[in-house]
Amino acid sequence: MCLDERYDDGGFSGGTIDRPAFARLMADVEAGLIDCIVVYKIDRLSRSLIDFTRIMEILERHNVSLVSVTQQFNTTNSMGRLTLNILFSFAQFEREISVLAEPLKVYILAGQSNMEGHAQVSTFDYIGKDPKTAPLLEEMRSPDGTPRVCENVWISYFTGWETFGEGYGKLTAGYGAREDPAKDGGKIGPEFTFGIYVHKLANEPILLIKTAWGGKSLNTDFRPPSAGPYRFSKDQLDSFAKRGVDSEQAKAEKAEATGRYYRLMMEHVKHVLGDVKRVCPAYDEKEGCEIAGFVWFQGWNDMVDGGTYPDRNDPDRYALYSELLAHFIRDVRKDLGVPDMRFVIGVMGVGGSGEQVAFRKAMAAPASMPEFKGNVIAVETAPFWDFDIVEVQPRQAEYNRIIDTAHVMTAEGLIDEDSRWEDCWRPIDNARPEDRTWRFISLDAERQEDKRKEYTDRRFRDIALPEELKNWHSPGFDVSHWAQGAAPLGKGQWKRGGKTVKNNSQWGEGEFLLMRTTLNGDNLDYAAYRLSILARQGFHVYLNGHKIHTYIWWKNEPYYRAIPLTEQETQYLERRERVGRLRERPVRPRSE
């Protein structure tokens, strides 16, 4: 229905809903006269989170949608509703933009792998295939098709696995998960579109400070100071005793790990705020900066921690997480000197609305606490789980066959010659992978801090190499004195899952292994390239001197792990000397 009446509250602030035209608008909504409300900008409707929430409840009750002309927000689709909920949590106290300069708005983003972000830039095209998300892709790209570089949004990103570091500059794609903290990782996290849309809403310079590390918990790694020390339960201590674990050593290690990433987060935020101009050259020191909000997106490591959160049948199993998150909110506000800092909890949505209900309830709980009323909000992400992809997953078996069938294992641990892997993949040169000759050398850690005192299941780590091996992965490095043989390399036999891997070459006496091989093929006109690696635990992969992949976890199954090469990584094959190098550091397969 098209009305010939405008609802124009000229001269009234969006900070209040006590406006005559707004009152008439809502009356017409209640009367069923309106199907859709169109605004120039969202803040023309309301700048108050509480008021906005009430407005949306009324609109949804009367099946009225909301569309912003200049911001491409549309509540007729789920993405629009999610974006609006997040952004209005930060719009509550924003002033109308004037000709006067204002403090630089600073937003802090923190969490674990979901905040890091693992969405490949190479997948952007798929966003444009869905009419619901196509407008989002337009915001993410420049006219020439490259990822957008935001002129008035800056970011400082602190991360790292074994070596911590910072990447900073104008916001663009590439500030997702990174192997090298200072280098573009080809991925995005929430920061990219968050920065784009917050800037569209506020129409003023924005600084994002992001700190994120994969595999980190709130109960230990991000544990806030006011929560006190981590204390093992009686069941945990009894379990240590049964497994022969030194409980005192376990307590000491836990104490050392407790709160470490909270401290790293706070140290970096204060470091950036101490010299804002280093990250944001446009910063006006006279106007200063204002911490406008904090986004927390985490959860997985707590959800799966059965020791800290026992009794799977207890609906309140994760009550401790709610308590810890409340401490976290209080502490970051106190440490940053912003008592009422707006705080958004990104509630983990793995599996969709019907999954992990108890944990999601615990994550959202602090937003309902009286002390946080009006300035802490929980944004549910489960409703936005992509069920269309879930429905097509049965067809993924064919995709997996194409990706993973290069080396199918027989029960004897040998490559299955009848698997017809050549239907999909061919060797890059004339040598079959099982016939390829490798040069290799094993060694032990030399520095005391690199050594392990006793056997553990997870031993992946970097060590300082001897001076003569520091450039071992460089083209032309002399390996003529190294041992040579065919893979697999190992000790004894590896029995697992009903299969036995038979080693073609002996690893050697050292704990760590360096391996090199040369690819002699001339035909590099293939559609795609990948590596296929069999290893129990972590490794680095180098190609022509470039580190192209790191695997930090364990795959304790006889399985050839497929690693597709990106377009950039494929270019490393174009060098005259095409040499692939694998630096591998798993635990030594024990003889059986």
N, C-alpha and C positions, 0 to 999 in steps of 0.2 A: 504494500500500500504506500503510495507516495503522498506525503503531506505538504501542503503549501505554506507551512508555518516553520520559521527558524527558531531554534532554541539558543539564543545568543546572550551570554552573560557578560557583556562588555564592561570592563572596569572592576569585575569581581575576580578574586584570586581562586586558583584551583585548589588551594589549601583547605577550603571549606566547601561544604555542600549546601550551605545556607545561602542559596542563590535563587532568585525568582524564576529564571528560565529553566534551571535545573529541576526545580520543584514541579513545573508544568510538564517537563519531559517525563519525569518518573510517574506522574499522574496518568499520562497517556499510555505509558508502559503498562501500568496496573489495569488500565481500561481495555487493554488488548488492541490498541490502535497502531502499534509499532512492531515491525518484524526485525528491523536492523537499525542500529545507531551508527552513524558515520561521523568520526571526529577528525579534525586536522592533525592533532597530536593527542596522545593518550592523556598527557597531563592537563589538557583542556577539560577533561571530564573530572578528574580528581587527582590530587597529589598525596592523599592520605591512604596508607595501606588498609587501615581499618575500614574507612569509608568505601574504598574500592572493593574490598571483599564483600561488604554488604550490598553494594550496587550489583556486583556480579551474581550474587545469590538471587537477587530480584530478577535480573535479566534471564538467568537460567530457568527460574521458575516459570517465566512467561515465554520461554523459547525465543528470546531476543538475542541476536548476535551483536558483536561489537567489532567494528573495523576502523583502523587508523589509516588514513589516506597516505600520509607521508612515511609511515613506519612499516607498512606491510604487515601489520598485526591483524589477525583474523581469528576470532574465537569460534568460527565454525569448524576449525580443525584443531587437533590435539596439540600440534606444535605451537600454534598461536596461544593457546591457553597456558602451556608450560612457560613460554617466554614471558607472557604477561605476568604470571605469578612471580617469577624470579625478579623481573625488572622493577615491579612496583614495590618490592620489599626495600628497594634502594631509593625510590622516588618520594618516600613519605615526607621527608623534611627539606626537599630541594626547593630553592627559591626560583621565581620567574627569572629567566635570562634577561639581563639588562645590558646597557652599553658599558657598564662598569666592569672591571676585571674582578674575578672571584678566585677564592683559593682553589688550587688544583685538587681535584677529587681523586682519592686513592682508594682502591679496592684490593683486598687481600684474598687470595685464593690458596687453599691448602688442602692436602689430603694424600691419598695413596694412588694406585695405578689408575683409578677412574678419573682422578684429577690430573694425573700426568697426561693421559690421553693417548690412545693407540690407533686413532683413525688415520689411515694413510691418505696423504694428499692425492694419491693416484686414484682414490675412490670417489673423488668429488663429482665426476660425471654422473654417477648413479643418483645423486641428490636431484639433479635436473630432470631425471626421468619420471619422477612423481610430481604431479601438479601441485600437491600439497607442500612440497619442499622446494620446488623450482625457484620461488621467489627468494628463498634463503640462499641458494647458490648464486643468484644475481648479486647479493650483498657480499658474498665471499670472494668474488672474482672481479678483476679489473676488466675493462672493455677488451683487452687483448687476450683474455682467457687465463692469465696468470693469477695466482693468489693475490688478493687485495693487500695493499700496504696502507695501513690506517695513518693518515697524516696527523691526527690529533689524539692518538692513543699510543702510549708507550708501555713497555712491559719489562720487568726484571724477573728472570726465572732462575731459581736456585734449586739444583737437583744433583744427581750423581749417584753411582753405585758404590764404588770403592774410593773414587776421587770426586770430591764435591767441587762444584763450580757454578758460574753464573753466565747466562746468556741474556743480553738486553738489547733494546732498540725499539724501533717503531713496530707496533703489533702487526703481524702477518702470520701466514701458515708456517709451521715448523717449530712452534713452541710447545709441542706435545712431548711424548717420551723421547729422551735423548740418550744416546750412548756416550757422546761427548757433551757435557753440559753447555759448552760454549758454541756448539755447532748445530745448525739446522738438522733436525732428525727426520724430516719428511713426514711428520705426523702433527695432528692437532689434538687438543683437549678442549675442555669447556671455554678456555680463555679466548679463543678466536672469535666465535660468534657472540660470546658474552661482551667482549670489548666493543664489538661493532654495534650491538644493539643498545648497550648502556650509553654509548656516545650519541646514538640517534635520539635517545630519550632525553638526555641532559643537554645535548648540543654545546658541550664545553670540553676542554682537554681532560683526558683521563689517564691515570697511571695505574697499571696493574702490577702487583707484587705477588708472584706465584712461587710457592714452595711445595714440592710434591716428590714422593719417593714410593716406588712400588713395594708391596709386601710389608706394609707398616701398620701396626695396630694402635688403637687409642689406649688400650689397657697397659701397654708397655712403652712403645716407641714415642708416641705423642702424649704420654701421660702428663697431665698438667701438675704443677707443683702442689697446689692445694689438695690434690687427691691423696697425697702421702705416698709412701713406698709401696711397691707391689709385694704382696705377701702370699706365698704359696699356701694352698689349702692342705689339710691333712691328707686328703686323697692324693694330691700331687706328690707330697713328700713320701707317702707310702709307695707310690709308683716308682719314685727314684730308688728307694731301698730295694724293691724287687728287681729292678733292672741294673743294680750295682752302680748307680750314678752317685757321685759325691754331692750330697745335698748342700754342703757349705760352699763348694765351688759353684754349684748351680745358683745359689742365692747371690754370690758375689757377681757372677756374670749378669744375672737379672738386674741387680742394682746398678751395674755399669750401663746397661742398655736402657733402663727406665728413664723416660723423659728426654732422651738424647735428641730426638727429632723435634720435640717441642722447643728445646733450647736453640737448635739450629735454625728453626723457623723464625723465632723471635729475634735472634741475632741478625739474621739477614734483613728482616723488615726494618729494624732499627738502623742497620748499615745503609740501606737505601734511603731512608728518611733523613739520615744525617748528611747526605749529599745528593739531593734529588736531581740537581742539574746534571750530574754525571750520566744519569739514565734519560732524563727528560730535558733536553737543551732549551726548550721553550719555557721552562719553569720560571715564574716571576717570584723572586725571593721576597719582595715587598708584600705580596698577597699571601704567600705561604701555601700550605697544603692542608687538606682536611681528610681524615680517614672516614670514608663514607660508608664502608661496609666490609663484611667478611663472609666468604663463602667456604663452607666445609663440605667436601665430597670424599667419602672414605667408607669403610665398613667391612670389606671382605675378610680381612685377617682376624677381626673380632668375631665375625659371624661363624667362622669355622674353628674357633679356638675352644675345643671341648674341655680343656683344663681350667681355663678362666671362667667359662660359662657352662657348667655341667648340667646334668639332668635335662635331656632333650625333650622330655614330656611336660616340663613345667612351662606354662604359658608366659610366666614372668622370668624365664631363664636369663634374659638379657637386661634385667633391671639395673645391674651394675653399669652397663654401657650408658644408660640414661644419666646416672649419677656422674660418671666420668665426663660426659659431654657437657653437663651443667657446670662442672668445675672448669672445664676447658673454656667455656664462654666467659665465665667470671674472670678467669686468669688472663686471657688475652685482652680483655677490656681493661683490667687493672694494669697490666704490663705496658699497654700502649697509651694509658691515660685517657681512655674514651669510655666513660661509665655506661653510656647508652648506645654504644656502637651497634648498628643494625647488623644482624647475623642471619645468614641463610643456611639451613641444613639441607643439603642435597640428599634425600633419602634414597638409599640404594634400591634399584629396581630389578635386579637380576631375576629372570624367570617370569616376570610379569606379576600382575596383581594377586594371583593365587599362590605365590611362592614366598617363602621366608617372611611370613606375616609377623611372627613374634619379633624378629629382629628389626623389621621396618617400623614396627610400633615403638620399639625402644629408641630408635634413632629420632623419631619425630617427637617423642615425649617432652623434651625440654621446651619446645615451642608452646606447650600448654601450661607451663608453670607460671603462677601469678607474677613472679618477679621479672619474667621475660615478656610479659604481655605487651604487644604493640611494637616490639623491636626485635623479636626473634620469630622467624617463620620457617616451617618445614615444607619443602617442595617435594612432593611424591614424584618419582620418576618411573615407577612400575607401570602406570597407565600408558606409558609411551614405549613400552617394550614392543618390538616389531614382530607381531604375530604372523604377518605375511611371510617373513623369512622363515619362521618356525614351521609354517605349513609346507614350505618347499624343501625342508631339510631332508626328507626321504630321498630326494633326488640328488642330494649331495654325495651319495655313495659313488655315483658316476664321476663326479668332479674329483673325489678323492682317488678314484682309480687312475685318473689321468695324472694327478699331481704326485701320488705316492707309489706308483707301481714300478718304478725304475729298478728296485731291488727287493723283491719279495723273498722271504726266508723260508727254507724248508725246515722240517723238524730237526734236521742235523745241523742247522745253523749255516747252511750254504745258500748261495743265490739260486733261486728256482729258475732253471733254464726254460721251463715250460710256461712261465708267467706271461710271455710275450710282451715284456715291458717295452720292446722296441717299437710296438704299435704307436706309442705316444712319445717316447724320448729316445734319443740317440746319443752316443758318446760324442764329445766335442772333437775328438780326434779318432784315429784308427784303433787305439787300444781299448779293449773292454775294461770297465772299472776294476774287475777282479784280477785283470792281468797287468794293471798299471804298476810301475815300479816307484816305490817311495824311498826317499832318503830320510832318516830319522835319528834322533838322539834323545836319550832320557837323562834327567838330572834331578838333583834335590835342591831344596831351598838352602841358601847359604846364610842369609841374615836370620838372626834368632827370632825376630818378630814375624818372619814369614813361615816359621816352622809350626807344625802341629804336635802337641805333646802326646796325643793319643788318637786312636782311630775314631772317626766320626762318619756318619752317613753322608754328610754334606761337606765336601772339602774343596769346592770351587773357590779359587782365590787367585789373585795376581801376585807374582813375586818379582823381586829384583833379579834380573838375569846377569850372569857374568859379563864383563866388559866385552869379551870376544863374541858373545852371542846377541848383543843388543840389537844388531841390525840383521838378524837371521832371516827376516821375512822380506828383505829388500832384493830386487832383481840383481843377479850377478853375484850374490853371496856364495862363497866357496863352501860347498857341502861334500866335497869329494872324500873327506875322511869320515863322514857319517856312515852308519850302517845302512844297508839297503835291503829291500824285500817287498813282498806284496802284503796288502792289508787283507783281513784285519790284523792289527798289532795288539798283543796283550800278553798276559801271564796265565799259565794254566788253561782252564776252560771256564767259560761263562755259561752257567746253566740257569735258565729262567723261563717260566711260562711254557714248559714242555719242550723247549728248544735248547740246543747246545751250540754256542758259537765256537768254532774251531779256528784258532789263530794261525795265520800263515807265517807270521814273523813274531819273534820274541821282543817284547817291549824293552827290556833292559832293567837295570837295577834301580834307576831313579824313579821318583814319584811323578815327575812331570815329563811330558813328551812334546817334542817339536817335530813336525812332519812337513815335508815339501815334496811336490811332484811337478812335472812340467807337462803342459798341454801343447801338443804339436800340430793341432788341426789348422787348416787354412780356411775352411768354410765357416764363416761366422754370420751366415745369412739365415739364421733361425728366428722363429717368431718369439721364442722365449728360452730362457736359460735357468737352470737350477742346479744346486748341489744336493747330494744325498749323503748324509753322514750317519754312521753308526757309532754311538758313544754312550757310555753309561751316564756321564755327568757333564759338567760345563766345559766349554771350549770357546776359542776365538777362531775366526776364519779370516785369512788374508788373501787378497787377489792382486797380484802385481804390486805388492807393497802396501796396498790399501786395506785397512781393516773393514770388512763388509758385514760381519755378523758376530754377535756374542750370544751365547746360550748359557744362562747362569744357574739353571735348575738341574734336575736329574730326570733321566728317562730310563728307569731301571728295567727296561724291556729290550730284548734283541730286536731293534727297530731302526730302519734307516730313515732318519729325520730329513724331510724335504725342505730346502731353503730356496725359494724362488729369488732370482736376482732382479733388482729394480733396474729401471732404464739407466740410471747413473752408474750403478755397479756393472752393468753390462758393458759400458764404455771402457772399463778397465781391461776388458779382453782385447781391445783393439790395439794394444801396444805390441810392438814387434816381438818382444819376448813375453810369451803368455805363460805365466807360471802361477799355479794355485798353491797356496800354503795354508796349512791347518796347524794352528797352535792349540793343543788339546790338554786340558788339565782335569781329567776325571780321577776318581779314586782308582787305585789299581784293582783290576778284577782279581779276586782271590782264588787261588787254586782249589779245586774241589775234586 
